[in-house]
Amino acid sequence: MKVFLSWSGDRSRRVARTLREWLPLVLQHVEPWMSEKDIEAGERWGIEIGKKLEESFFGVICLTKENLTAPWILFEAGALSKIMASSAVCPYLLGLDFGDITGPLSQFQAKKASKEHTRALVESINKCSIEQGMKGLDGNRLGAVFEGFWPQLERDLHEIPAAVTVSRGESPIGNRPQHEILDELVEIVRSVDRRICEVKAALDGGMVLDQPSYETTNGRVGQAVRHVKFGSGIVVDIDGGTDPIVTAKFAQWGVKRIKARFLEFSESQVDSGTTNK
């Protein structure tokens, strides 16, 4: 399962790098990802970021004193909240208290970089993986593995320097103009929104990305069909035309209206009375 690590600033980046190396030691089925360059570098890699956001099932926002209001942190937090449930997004606090979190970031359940809170974070990631139908560890094994590797994470986190006070007038985002960063973030948000709408429209219409397209068939009521996402079902109605739409009932998904070309029709006929069970 992919985990997206959000960061901005040097200390936050060190936290993200530490988690990227440490998390797979405890949860071998987890694949953490973080960008190697900060938004201050001025490179336009929004497409890559958007793709990684879509592929991830859990997000960790590495927060420090310096980046609480950083535009890039706020953007990625907003993008994560659009793609996944708030319970699957966790701000990870280094040298901060819960009261320091305000604005959009306060909607998430934050965890401190302590042993107790880090274990809770790991348990949340493990639970998310299991709920997504992927691998996971049982509670006893997870606890034992965490106890074995926590000292390493604790040592690495303690090696991160303390926060440096930013002088008045000094920009925490470097020399790049603020309006240029915000314009870029707006464009990336729009791109992610468009992608989310495309995925939702595809799923609502019965389509699955990269699914096979079968030869169109007239079909008939009571005929057995199969869909790559919804599984086996039974035809209950057909709307003809150049691109027929089939109404089919699936055991786990209920009634769906799907274009005939996205269904594989079986030669067998099923008693339509079974659709009421």
PyRosetta script that sets phi, psi and omega in degrees:
from pyrosetta import init, pose_from_sequence

init()
pose = pose_from_sequence("MKVFLSWSGDRSRRVARTLREWLPLVLQHVEPWMSEKDIEAGERWGIEIGKKLEESFFGVICLTKENLTAPWILFEAGALSKIMASSAVCPYLLGLDFGDITGPLSQFQAKKASKEHTRALVESINKCSIEQGMKGLDGNRLGAVFEGFWPQLERDLHEIPAAVTVSRGESPIGNRPQHEILDELVEIVRSVDRRICEVKAALDGGMVLDQPSYETTNGRVGQAVRHVKFGSGIVVDIDGGTDPIVTAKFAQWGVKRIKARFLEFSESQVDSGTTNK")
pose.set_psi(1, 134.8)
pose.set_omega(1, -178.2)
pose.set_phi(2, -85.4)
pose.set_psi(2, 135.5)
pose.set_omega(2, 177.5)
pose.set_phi(3, -120.2)
pose.set_psi(3, 125.9)
pose.set_omega(3, -178.3)
pose.set_phi(4, -91.2)
pose.set_psi(4, 124.5)
pose.set_omega(4, 179.4)
pose.set_phi(5, -105.0)
pose.set_psi(5, 114.0)
pose.set_omega(5, -179.3)
pose.set_phi(6, -97.2)
pose.set_psi(6, 137.3)
pose.set_omega(6, -178.8)
pose.set_phi(7, -152.0)
pose.set_psi(7, 161.9)
pose.set_omega(7, 173.4)
pose.set_phi(8, -160.8)
pose.set_psi(8, 123.4)
pose.set_omega(8, -177.2)
pose.set_phi(9, 99.0)
pose.set_psi(9, 160.2)
pose.set_omega(9, -172.4)
pose.set_phi(10, -63.6)
pose.set_psi(10, -48.2)
pose.set_omega(10, -177.4)
pose.set_phi(11, -66.6)
pose.set_psi(11, -40.6)
pose.set_omega(11, 178.2)
pose.set_phi(12, -63.4)
pose.set_psi(12, -39.0)
pose.set_omega(12, 178.1)
pose.set_phi(13, -63.5)
pose.set_psi(13, -38.8)
pose.set_omega(13, 179.5)
pose.set_phi(14, -66.6)
pose.set_psi(14, -35.9)
pose.set_omega(14, 175.8)
pose.set_phi(15, -64.2)
pose.set_psi(15, -45.7)
pose.set_omega(15, -179.3)
pose.set_phi(16, -62.0)
pose.set_psi(16, -42.6)
pose.set_omega(16, 178.7)
pose.set_phi(17, -63.4)
pose.set_psi(17, -39.5)
pose.set_omega(17, 179.5)
pose.set_phi(18, -63.7)
pose.set_psi(18, -44.6)
pose.set_omega(18, 178.9)
pose.set_phi(19, -66.7)
pose.set_psi(19, -36.1)
pose.set_omega(19, 179.9)
pose.set_phi(20, -61.5)
pose.set_psi(20, -38.0)
pose.set_omega(20, -179.9)
pose.set_phi(21, -81.2)
pose.set_psi(21, -29.9)
pose.set_omega(21, -171.6)
pose.set_phi(22, -89.0)
pose.set_psi(22, -40.3)
pose.set_omega(22, -175.2)
pose.set_phi(23, -55.2)
pose.set_psi(23, -44.1)
pose.set_omega(23, 179.6)
pose.set_phi(24, -65.5)
pose.set_psi(24, -17.9)
pose.set_omega(24, 176.1)
pose.set_phi(25, -70.1)
pose.set_psi(25, -34.4)
pose.set_omega(25, -179.6)
pose.set_phi(26, -89.8)
pose.set_psi(26, -44.6)
pose.set_omega(26, 179.8)
pose.set_phi(27, -117.2)
pose.set_psi(27, 93.8)
pose.set_omega(27, -173.2)
pose.set_phi(28, -65.3)
pose.set_psi(28, -20.6)
pose.set_omega(28, -178.5)
pose.set_phi(29, -87.0)
pose.set_psi(29, 0.4)
pose.set_omega(29, -177.2)
pose.set_phi(30, -95.8)
pose.set_psi(30, 139.0)
pose.set_omega(30, 178.1)
pose.set_phi(31, -120.3)
pose.set_psi(31, 91.5)
pose.set_omega(31, 179.1)
pose.set_phi(32, -71.1)
pose.set_psi(32, 145.8)
pose.set_omega(32, 176.5)
pose.set_phi(33, -135.1)
pose.set_psi(33, 137.7)
pose.set_omega(33, 174.4)
pose.set_phi(34, -142.2)
pose.set_psi(34, 148.6)
pose.set_omega(34, 175.4)
pose.set_phi(35, -73.4)
pose.set_psi(35, 149.2)
pose.set_omega(35, -178.5)
pose.set_phi(36, -89.9)
pose.set_psi(36, -11.3)
pose.set_omega(36, -177.4)
pose.set_phi(37, -126.7)
pose.set_psi(37, 144.5)
pose.set_omega(37, 179.8)
pose.set_phi(38, -85.3)
pose.set_psi(38, 162.7)
pose.set_omega(38, 179.7)
pose.set_phi(39, -62.2)
pose.set_psi(39, -24.5)
pose.set_omega(39, -179.5)
pose.set_phi(40, -63.6)
pose.set_psi(40, -22.1)
pose.set_omega(40, -177.7)
pose.set_phi(41, -65.5)
pose.set_psi(41, -19.0)
pose.set_omega(41, 175.3)
pose.set_phi(42, 83.2)
pose.set_psi(42, 10.4)
pose.set_omega(42, 179.2)
pose.set_phi(43, -91.4)
pose.set_psi(43, 139.1)
pose.set_omega(43, -176.4)
pose.set_phi(44, -95.1)
pose.set_psi(44, 92.1)
pose.set_omega(44, 179.7)
pose.set_phi(45, -121.3)
pose.set_psi(45, 36.7)
pose.set_omega(45, -178.6)
pose.set_phi(46, -61.2)
pose.set_psi(46, -33.6)
pose.set_omega(46, -178.7)
pose.set_phi(47, -63.5)
pose.set_psi(47, -43.7)
pose.set_omega(47, -180.0)
pose.set_phi(48, -64.0)
pose.set_psi(48, -43.4)
pose.set_omega(48, 179.2)
pose.set_phi(49, -61.1)
pose.set_psi(49, -46.0)
pose.set_omega(49, 179.8)
pose.set_phi(50, -59.0)
pose.set_psi(50, -40.2)
pose.set_omega(50, 179.9)
pose.set_phi(51, -64.6)
pose.set_psi(51, -43.8)
pose.set_omega(51, -179.7)
pose.set_phi(52, -66.9)
pose.set_psi(52, -35.1)
pose.set_omega(52, 176.7)
pose.set_phi(53, -61.2)
pose.set_psi(53, -44.5)
pose.set_omega(53, -178.7)
pose.set_phi(54, -65.4)
pose.set_psi(54, -32.7)
pose.set_omega(54, -176.6)
pose.set_phi(55, -80.0)
pose.set_psi(55, -14.5)
pose.set_omega(55, -173.7)
pose.set_phi(56, -89.5)
pose.set_psi(56, 149.8)
pose.set_omega(56, 178.4)
pose.set_phi(57, -111.3)
pose.set_psi(57, -10.4)
pose.set_omega(57, -179.5)
pose.set_phi(58, -147.6)
pose.set_psi(58, 143.5)
pose.set_omega(58, -179.9)
pose.set_phi(59, -127.5)
pose.set_psi(59, 134.8)
pose.set_omega(59, 175.5)
pose.set_phi(60, -117.6)
pose.set_psi(60, 121.8)
pose.set_omega(60, -179.5)
pose.set_phi(61, -101.1)
pose.set_psi(61, 112.1)
pose.set_omega(61, -176.1)
pose.set_phi(62, -83.6)
pose.set_psi(62, 105.2)
pose.set_omega(62, -175.0)
pose.set_phi(63, -105.3)
pose.set_psi(63, 137.4)
pose.set_omega(63, 173.2)
pose.set_phi(64, -133.9)
pose.set_psi(64, 175.6)
pose.set_omega(64, -178.6)
pose.set_phi(65, -58.9)
pose.set_psi(65, -33.2)
pose.set_omega(65, -173.0)
pose.set_phi(66, -77.2)
pose.set_psi(66, -24.1)
pose.set_omega(66, -170.5)
pose.set_phi(67, -117.0)
pose.set_psi(67, 19.1)
pose.set_omega(67, -177.6)
pose.set_phi(68, -59.3)
pose.set_psi(68, -31.9)
pose.set_omega(68, -179.6)
pose.set_phi(69, -118.9)
pose.set_psi(69, 18.9)
pose.set_omega(69, -179.8)
pose.set_phi(70, -64.2)
pose.set_psi(70, 131.6)
pose.set_omega(70, -178.0)
pose.set_phi(71, -55.0)
pose.set_psi(71, -39.8)
pose.set_omega(71, -176.4)
pose.set_phi(72, -68.7)
pose.set_psi(72, -37.9)
pose.set_omega(72, 177.1)
pose.set_phi(73, -62.3)
pose.set_psi(73, -45.0)
pose.set_omega(73, -178.8)
pose.set_phi(74, -65.4)
pose.set_psi(74, -37.3)
pose.set_omega(74, 177.2)
pose.set_phi(75, -63.7)
pose.set_psi(75, -51.1)
pose.set_omega(75, -177.1)
pose.set_phi(76, -64.6)
pose.set_psi(76, -34.8)
pose.set_omega(76, 176.2)
pose.set_phi(77, -62.3)
pose.set_psi(77, -43.7)
pose.set_omega(77, 178.4)
pose.set_phi(78, -64.8)
pose.set_psi(78, -41.4)
pose.set_omega(78, 179.2)
pose.set_phi(79, -65.1)
pose.set_psi(79, -41.3)
pose.set_omega(79, 178.4)
pose.set_phi(80, -62.3)
pose.set_psi(80, -40.0)
pose.set_omega(80, -178.6)
pose.set_phi(81, -67.6)
pose.set_psi(81, -26.0)
pose.set_omega(81, 177.8)
pose.set_phi(82, -76.8)
pose.set_psi(82, -32.5)
pose.set_omega(82, -173.1)
pose.set_phi(83, -89.8)
pose.set_psi(83, -32.4)
pose.set_omega(83, -176.0)
pose.set_phi(84, -134.8)
pose.set_psi(84, 163.5)
pose.set_omega(84, 179.7)
pose.set_phi(85, -64.1)
pose.set_psi(85, 152.6)
pose.set_omega(85, -178.1)
pose.set_phi(86, -61.3)
pose.set_psi(86, -27.7)
pose.set_omega(86, 179.0)
pose.set_phi(87, -69.0)
pose.set_psi(87, -15.6)
pose.set_omega(87, 180.0)
pose.set_phi(88, -100.0)
pose.set_psi(88, 12.6)
pose.set_omega(88, 176.6)
pose.set_phi(89, -124.7)
pose.set_psi(89, 126.0)
pose.set_omega(89, -174.8)
pose.set_phi(90, -134.5)
pose.set_psi(90, 114.0)
pose.set_omega(90, 169.7)
pose.set_phi(91, -68.4)
pose.set_psi(91, 132.5)
pose.set_omega(91, -179.2)
pose.set_phi(92, -111.7)
pose.set_psi(92, 114.8)
pose.set_omega(92, -167.5)
pose.set_phi(93, -97.7)
pose.set_psi(93, 123.2)
pose.set_omega(93, 174.1)
pose.set_phi(94, -111.0)
pose.set_psi(94, 113.1)
pose.set_omega(94, 179.3)
pose.set_phi(95, 71.4)
pose.set_psi(95, 24.4)
pose.set_omega(95, -179.4)
pose.set_phi(96, -127.2)
pose.set_psi(96, 156.3)
pose.set_omega(96, 171.4)
pose.set_phi(97, -105.3)
pose.set_psi(97, 162.5)
pose.set_omega(97, -179.7)
pose.set_phi(98, -59.7)
pose.set_psi(98, -32.9)
pose.set_omega(98, -179.8)
pose.set_phi(99, -66.9)
pose.set_psi(99, -15.6)
pose.set_omega(99, 178.5)
pose.set_phi(100, -76.6)
pose.set_psi(100, -17.0)
pose.set_omega(100, -176.3)
pose.set_phi(101, -86.7)
pose.set_psi(101, 120.2)
pose.set_omega(101, 179.8)
pose.set_phi(102, -134.6)
pose.set_psi(102, 174.1)
pose.set_omega(102, 175.7)
pose.set_phi(103, 66.9)
pose.set_psi(103, -147.9)
pose.set_omega(103, -175.8)
pose.set_phi(104, -57.7)
pose.set_psi(104, -31.0)
pose.set_omega(104, -176.5)
pose.set_phi(105, -70.9)
pose.set_psi(105, -18.5)
pose.set_omega(105, -176.7)
pose.set_phi(106, -73.9)
pose.set_psi(106, -10.2)
pose.set_omega(106, 179.3)
pose.set_phi(107, -73.9)
pose.set_psi(107, -15.4)
pose.set_omega(107, -176.7)
pose.set_phi(108, -99.4)
pose.set_psi(108, 155.0)
pose.set_omega(108, 177.7)
pose.set_phi(109, -84.7)
pose.set_psi(109, 101.3)
pose.set_omega(109, -174.5)
pose.set_phi(110, -80.0)
pose.set_psi(110, 156.9)
pose.set_omega(110, 175.5)
pose.set_phi(111, -130.5)
pose.set_psi(111, 140.8)
pose.set_omega(111, 176.6)
pose.set_phi(112, -83.9)
pose.set_psi(112, 160.6)
pose.set_omega(112, 179.0)
pose.set_phi(113, -81.5)
pose.set_psi(113, 54.1)
pose.set_omega(113, 177.0)
pose.set_phi(114, -113.5)
pose.set_psi(114, 169.0)
pose.set_omega(114, -178.5)
pose.set_phi(115, -62.2)
pose.set_psi(115, -49.1)
pose.set_omega(115, -177.6)
pose.set_phi(116, -61.3)
pose.set_psi(116, -46.1)
pose.set_omega(116, -176.5)
pose.set_phi(117, -74.4)
pose.set_psi(117, -34.4)
pose.set_omega(117, 178.3)
pose.set_phi(118, -66.4)
pose.set_psi(118, -38.1)
pose.set_omega(118, 176.2)
pose.set_phi(119, -62.9)
pose.set_psi(119, -40.6)
pose.set_omega(119, 177.7)
pose.set_phi(120, -61.7)
pose.set_psi(120, -38.9)
pose.set_omega(120, 176.7)
pose.set_phi(121, -62.4)
pose.set_psi(121, -46.6)
pose.set_omega(121, 179.7)
pose.set_phi(122, -61.9)
pose.set_psi(122, -41.2)
pose.set_omega(122, 179.0)
pose.set_phi(123, -63.8)
pose.set_psi(123, -37.1)
pose.set_omega(123, 178.3)
pose.set_phi(124, -66.2)
pose.set_psi(124, -41.8)
pose.set_omega(124, 178.2)
pose.set_phi(125, -64.0)
pose.set_psi(125, -43.4)
pose.set_omega(125, -180.0)
pose.set_phi(126, -63.2)
pose.set_psi(126, -42.7)
pose.set_omega(126, 178.8)
pose.set_phi(127, -63.2)
pose.set_psi(127, -42.3)
pose.set_omega(127, 178.6)
pose.set_phi(128, -60.5)
pose.set_psi(128, -42.2)
pose.set_omega(128, 179.5)
pose.set_phi(129, -61.7)
pose.set_psi(129, -43.6)
pose.set_omega(129, 179.5)
pose.set_phi(130, -65.1)
pose.set_psi(130, -42.4)
pose.set_omega(130, -179.6)
pose.set_phi(131, -65.1)
pose.set_psi(131, -25.5)
pose.set_omega(131, 177.8)
pose.set_phi(132, -86.6)
pose.set_psi(132, 6.9)
pose.set_omega(132, 178.6)
pose.set_phi(133, 78.8)
pose.set_psi(133, 18.2)
pose.set_omega(133, -179.8)
pose.set_phi(134, -104.7)
pose.set_psi(134, -170.8)
pose.set_omega(134, -177.0)
pose.set_phi(135, -72.7)
pose.set_psi(135, 160.6)
pose.set_omega(135, 177.4)
pose.set_phi(136, -166.1)
pose.set_psi(136, 165.7)
pose.set_omega(136, 179.6)
pose.set_phi(137, -106.7)
pose.set_psi(137, 147.3)
pose.set_omega(137, 173.6)
pose.set_phi(138, -74.1)
pose.set_psi(138, 163.3)
pose.set_omega(138, -172.5)
pose.set_phi(139, -56.8)
pose.set_psi(139, -44.8)
pose.set_omega(139, -177.7)
pose.set_phi(140, -64.8)
pose.set_psi(140, -44.5)
pose.set_omega(140, -179.1)
pose.set_phi(141, -67.8)
pose.set_psi(141, -40.2)
pose.set_omega(141, 179.1)
pose.set_phi(142, -61.5)
pose.set_psi(142, -42.9)
pose.set_omega(142, 179.5)
pose.set_phi(143, -62.2)
pose.set_psi(143, -42.0)
pose.set_omega(143, -179.2)
pose.set_phi(144, -66.0)
pose.set_psi(144, -43.3)
pose.set_omega(144, -180.0)
pose.set_phi(145, -66.0)
pose.set_psi(145, -41.9)
pose.set_omega(145, 179.5)
pose.set_phi(146, -60.9)
pose.set_psi(146, -45.9)
pose.set_omega(146, 179.8)
pose.set_phi(147, -59.4)
pose.set_psi(147, -34.5)
pose.set_omega(147, -178.9)
pose.set_phi(148, -71.6)
pose.set_psi(148, -33.6)
pose.set_omega(148, -174.3)
pose.set_phi(149, -104.4)
pose.set_psi(149, -9.8)
pose.set_omega(149, -179.7)
pose.set_phi(150, -58.1)
pose.set_psi(150, -43.2)
pose.set_omega(150, -179.2)
pose.set_phi(151, -54.8)
pose.set_psi(151, -34.9)
pose.set_omega(151, 179.2)
pose.set_phi(152, -65.8)
pose.set_psi(152, -45.9)
pose.set_omega(152, 179.0)
pose.set_phi(153, -65.1)
pose.set_psi(153, -42.1)
pose.set_omega(153, -180.0)
pose.set_phi(154, -59.5)
pose.set_psi(154, -43.3)
pose.set_omega(154, 179.6)
pose.set_phi(155, -63.7)
pose.set_psi(155, -44.7)
pose.set_omega(155, -177.9)
pose.set_phi(156, -66.3)
pose.set_psi(156, -38.2)
pose.set_omega(156, 178.4)
pose.set_phi(157, -66.9)
pose.set_psi(157, -37.2)
pose.set_omega(157, 179.8)
pose.set_phi(158, -68.8)
pose.set_psi(158, -21.6)
pose.set_omega(158, 179.7)
pose.set_phi(159, -79.5)
pose.set_psi(159, -11.2)
pose.set_omega(159, 178.0)
pose.set_phi(160, -74.5)
pose.set_psi(160, 126.0)
pose.set_omega(160, -176.6)
pose.set_phi(161, -58.4)
pose.set_psi(161, 155.4)
pose.set_omega(161, 177.3)
pose.set_phi(162, -68.4)
pose.set_psi(162, 163.4)
pose.set_omega(162, -178.7)
pose.set_phi(163, -63.7)
pose.set_psi(163, 142.9)
pose.set_omega(163, 177.1)
pose.set_phi(164, -104.1)
pose.set_psi(164, 130.1)
pose.set_omega(164, -179.7)
pose.set_phi(165, -68.4)
pose.set_psi(165, 129.4)
pose.set_omega(165, 179.7)
pose.set_phi(166, -85.9)
pose.set_psi(166, 128.0)
pose.set_omega(166, -178.6)
pose.set_phi(167, -67.7)
pose.set_psi(167, 153.5)
pose.set_omega(167, 179.2)
pose.set_phi(168, -61.6)
pose.set_psi(168, 132.1)
pose.set_omega(168, 179.5)
pose.set_phi(169, 91.1)
pose.set_psi(169, -13.7)
pose.set_omega(169, 178.7)
pose.set_phi(170, -83.2)
pose.set_psi(170, 131.9)
pose.set_omega(170, -177.5)
pose.set_phi(171, -85.4)
pose.set_psi(171, 126.7)
pose.set_omega(171, 178.7)
pose.set_phi(172, -75.8)
pose.set_psi(172, -5.5)
pose.set_omega(172, -178.1)
pose.set_phi(173, -111.0)
pose.set_psi(173, 15.9)
pose.set_omega(173, 174.2)
pose.set_phi(174, 83.6)
pose.set_psi(174, -157.6)
pose.set_omega(174, -173.5)
pose.set_phi(175, -89.7)
pose.set_psi(175, -6.8)
pose.set_omega(175, -177.7)
pose.set_phi(176, -72.4)
pose.set_psi(176, 133.2)
pose.set_omega(176, -178.4)
pose.set_phi(177, -59.4)
pose.set_psi(177, 139.8)
pose.set_omega(177, -179.0)
pose.set_phi(178, -59.1)
pose.set_psi(178, -43.2)
pose.set_omega(178, -176.3)
pose.set_phi(179, -65.0)
pose.set_psi(179, -31.0)
pose.set_omega(179, 178.9)
pose.set_phi(180, -68.2)
pose.set_psi(180, -41.2)
pose.set_omega(180, 177.6)
pose.set_phi(181, -63.1)
pose.set_psi(181, -45.8)
pose.set_omega(181, -177.6)
pose.set_phi(182, -65.0)
pose.set_psi(182, -39.4)
pose.set_omega(182, 177.9)
pose.set_phi(183, -61.4)
pose.set_psi(183, -41.2)
pose.set_omega(183, 179.8)
pose.set_phi(184, -66.6)
pose.set_psi(184, -40.7)
pose.set_omega(184, 179.2)
pose.set_phi(185, -63.2)
pose.set_psi(185, -40.7)
pose.set_omega(185, 178.5)
pose.set_phi(186, -60.4)
pose.set_psi(186, -43.0)
pose.set_omega(186, -179.2)
pose.set_phi(187, -65.4)
pose.set_psi(187, -39.3)
pose.set_omega(187, 179.7)
pose.set_phi(188, -68.0)
pose.set_psi(188, -40.6)
pose.set_omega(188, 178.0)
pose.set_phi(189, -60.0)
pose.set_psi(189, -43.5)
pose.set_omega(189, 178.9)
pose.set_phi(190, -61.6)
pose.set_psi(190, -39.9)
pose.set_omega(190, 179.5)
pose.set_phi(191, -64.5)
pose.set_psi(191, -43.5)
pose.set_omega(191, 178.3)
pose.set_phi(192, -64.9)
pose.set_psi(192, -41.1)
pose.set_omega(192, 179.0)
pose.set_phi(193, -61.0)
pose.set_psi(193, -42.9)
pose.set_omega(193, 179.1)
pose.set_phi(194, -61.8)
pose.set_psi(194, -41.3)
pose.set_omega(194, -179.0)
pose.set_phi(195, -65.4)
pose.set_psi(195, -41.7)
pose.set_omega(195, 179.1)
pose.set_phi(196, -62.3)
pose.set_psi(196, -42.7)
pose.set_omega(196, 179.3)
pose.set_phi(197, -62.7)
pose.set_psi(197, -39.2)
pose.set_omega(197, 178.8)
pose.set_phi(198, -63.2)
pose.set_psi(198, -42.9)
pose.set_omega(198, -179.3)
pose.set_phi(199, -66.2)
pose.set_psi(199, -44.1)
pose.set_omega(199, 179.7)
pose.set_phi(200, -62.5)
pose.set_psi(200, -42.3)
pose.set_omega(200, 179.6)
pose.set_phi(201, -63.5)
pose.set_psi(201, -38.3)
pose.set_omega(201, 179.5)
pose.set_phi(202, -64.9)
pose.set_psi(202, -44.8)
pose.set_omega(202, -178.3)
pose.set_phi(203, -68.6)
pose.set_psi(203, -38.8)
pose.set_omega(203, 178.5)
pose.set_phi(204, -63.7)
pose.set_psi(204, -31.2)
pose.set_omega(204, 179.8)
pose.set_phi(205, -88.1)
pose.set_psi(205, 5.4)
pose.set_omega(205, 178.5)
pose.set_phi(206, 88.3)
pose.set_psi(206, -0.4)
pose.set_omega(206, -179.6)
pose.set_phi(207, -84.1)
pose.set_psi(207, 152.4)
pose.set_omega(207, 172.4)
pose.set_phi(208, -127.3)
pose.set_psi(208, 134.3)
pose.set_omega(208, -177.7)
pose.set_phi(209, -54.6)
pose.set_psi(209, 134.0)
pose.set_omega(209, 178.9)
pose.set_phi(210, 65.4)
pose.set_psi(210, 20.9)
pose.set_omega(210, 178.9)
pose.set_phi(211, -77.6)
pose.set_psi(211, 156.0)
pose.set_omega(211, 179.0)
pose.set_phi(212, -71.7)
pose.set_psi(212, 151.8)
pose.set_omega(212, 174.9)
pose.set_phi(213, -113.7)
pose.set_psi(213, 125.2)
pose.set_omega(213, -176.3)
pose.set_phi(214, -97.4)
pose.set_psi(214, 163.9)
pose.set_omega(214, 175.3)
pose.set_phi(215, -63.5)
pose.set_psi(215, 136.7)
pose.set_omega(215, -178.6)
pose.set_phi(216, -65.4)
pose.set_psi(216, 148.3)
pose.set_omega(216, 179.8)
pose.set_phi(217, -142.7)
pose.set_psi(217, 151.5)
pose.set_omega(217, 179.3)
pose.set_phi(218, -67.6)
pose.set_psi(218, -38.2)
pose.set_omega(218, -179.4)
pose.set_phi(219, 65.2)
pose.set_psi(219, 176.2)
pose.set_omega(219, 179.2)
pose.set_phi(220, -157.7)
pose.set_psi(220, 154.9)
pose.set_omega(220, 179.7)
pose.set_phi(221, -61.8)
pose.set_psi(221, 135.9)
pose.set_omega(221, -179.1)
pose.set_phi(222, 90.7)
pose.set_psi(222, -6.2)
pose.set_omega(222, -179.0)
pose.set_phi(223, -78.4)
pose.set_psi(223, 143.1)
pose.set_omega(223, 178.8)
pose.set_phi(224, -78.1)
pose.set_psi(224, 140.0)
pose.set_omega(224, 178.5)
pose.set_phi(225, -135.0)
pose.set_psi(225, 166.4)
pose.set_omega(225, 176.6)
pose.set_phi(226, -139.9)
pose.set_psi(226, 138.3)
pose.set_omega(226, 179.6)
pose.set_phi(227, -124.5)
pose.set_psi(227, 144.2)
pose.set_omega(227, -173.3)
pose.set_phi(228, -65.4)
pose.set_psi(228, -24.0)
pose.set_omega(228, 178.5)
pose.set_phi(229, -101.5)
pose.set_psi(229, -47.0)
pose.set_omega(229, -172.1)
pose.set_phi(230, -85.8)
pose.set_psi(230, -12.4)
pose.set_omega(230, 178.3)
pose.set_phi(231, 82.5)
pose.set_psi(231, -148.0)
pose.set_omega(231, -176.1)
pose.set_phi(232, -83.2)
pose.set_psi(232, 142.9)
pose.set_omega(232, 179.1)
pose.set_phi(233, -152.7)
pose.set_psi(233, -174.8)
pose.set_omega(233, -177.2)
pose.set_phi(234, -131.2)
pose.set_psi(234, 134.5)
pose.set_omega(234, 178.7)
pose.set_phi(235, -72.1)
pose.set_psi(235, 128.4)
pose.set_omega(235, 177.0)
pose.set_phi(236, -115.0)
pose.set_psi(236, -15.8)
pose.set_omega(236, 177.6)
pose.set_phi(237, -165.9)
pose.set_psi(237, 154.8)
pose.set_omega(237, 179.8)
pose.set_phi(238, -138.9)
pose.set_psi(238, 127.7)
pose.set_omega(238, 171.9)
pose.set_phi(239, -100.5)
pose.set_psi(239, 114.3)
pose.set_omega(239, -175.9)
pose.set_phi(240, -72.5)
pose.set_psi(240, -174.2)
pose.set_omega(240, -178.7)
pose.set_phi(241, 129.7)
pose.set_psi(241, -174.9)
pose.set_omega(241, -179.5)
pose.set_phi(242, -68.2)
pose.set_psi(242, -26.7)
pose.set_omega(242, 178.0)
pose.set_phi(243, -132.6)
pose.set_psi(243, 77.9)
pose.set_omega(243, -171.4)
pose.set_phi(244, -57.4)
pose.set_psi(244, 146.0)
pose.set_omega(244, 175.7)
pose.set_phi(245, -113.4)
pose.set_psi(245, 128.8)
pose.set_omega(245, -176.5)
pose.set_phi(246, -105.9)
pose.set_psi(246, 135.0)
pose.set_omega(246, 170.4)
pose.set_phi(247, -99.0)
pose.set_psi(247, 118.2)
pose.set_omega(247, -176.1)
pose.set_phi(248, -130.5)
pose.set_psi(248, 151.0)
pose.set_omega(248, 177.8)
pose.set_phi(249, -108.5)
pose.set_psi(249, 128.6)
pose.set_omega(249, -179.2)
pose.set_phi(250, -114.4)
pose.set_psi(250, 145.5)
pose.set_omega(250, -173.3)
pose.set_phi(251, -58.5)
pose.set_psi(251, -44.8)
pose.set_omega(251, -174.6)
pose.set_phi(252, -98.1)
pose.set_psi(252, -14.2)
pose.set_omega(252, -172.4)
pose.set_phi(253, -116.5)
pose.set_psi(253, -8.7)
pose.set_omega(253, -178.8)
pose.set_phi(254, 78.1)
pose.set_psi(254, -153.5)
pose.set_omega(254, -175.7)
pose.set_phi(255, -86.4)
pose.set_psi(255, 132.0)
pose.set_omega(255, 178.6)
pose.set_phi(256, -133.2)
pose.set_psi(256, 144.6)
pose.set_omega(256, 172.9)
pose.set_phi(257, -102.1)
pose.set_psi(257, 118.4)
pose.set_omega(257, -171.7)
pose.set_phi(258, -135.3)
pose.set_psi(258, 142.4)
pose.set_omega(258, 175.5)
pose.set_phi(259, -63.9)
pose.set_psi(259, 137.7)
pose.set_omega(259, -174.0)
pose.set_phi(260, -58.7)
pose.set_psi(260, -31.3)
pose.set_omega(260, -176.6)
pose.set_phi(261, -70.3)
pose.set_psi(261, -11.2)
pose.set_omega(261, 176.9)
pose.set_phi(262, -100.6)
pose.set_psi(262, 13.3)
pose.set_omega(262, 179.2)
pose.set_phi(263, -120.3)
pose.set_psi(263, 143.2)
pose.set_omega(263, 174.2)
pose.set_phi(264, -101.0)
pose.set_psi(264, 115.9)
pose.set_omega(264, -175.9)
pose.set_phi(265, -89.8)
pose.set_psi(265, 136.5)
pose.set_omega(265, 177.1)
pose.set_phi(266, -94.3)
pose.set_psi(266, 154.3)
pose.set_omega(266, 178.3)
pose.set_phi(267, -75.7)
pose.set_psi(267, -16.0)
pose.set_omega(267, -176.2)
pose.set_phi(268, -78.5)
pose.set_psi(268, 150.4)
pose.set_omega(268, 177.8)
pose.set_phi(269, -107.7)
pose.set_psi(269, 132.3)
pose.set_omega(269, -179.8)
pose.set_phi(270, -110.8)
pose.set_psi(270, 140.1)
pose.set_omega(270, 177.4)
pose.set_phi(271, -58.6)
pose.set_psi(271, 119.2)
pose.set_omega(271, -176.7)
pose.set_phi(272, -60.0)
pose.set_psi(272, -17.3)
pose.set_omega(272, 179.7)
pose.set_phi(273, -67.2)
pose.set_psi(273, -21.2)
pose.set_omega(273, 179.6)
pose.set_phi(274, -69.9)
pose.set_psi(274, -16.5)
pose.set_omega(274, -179.0)
pose.set_phi(275, -71.4)
pose.set_psi(275, -13.8)
pose.set_omega(275, -179.6)
pose.set_phi(276, -91.4)
pose.set_psi(276, -3.8)
pose.set_omega(276, -178.0)
pose.set_phi(277, -79.5)
pose.dump_pdb("model.pdb")
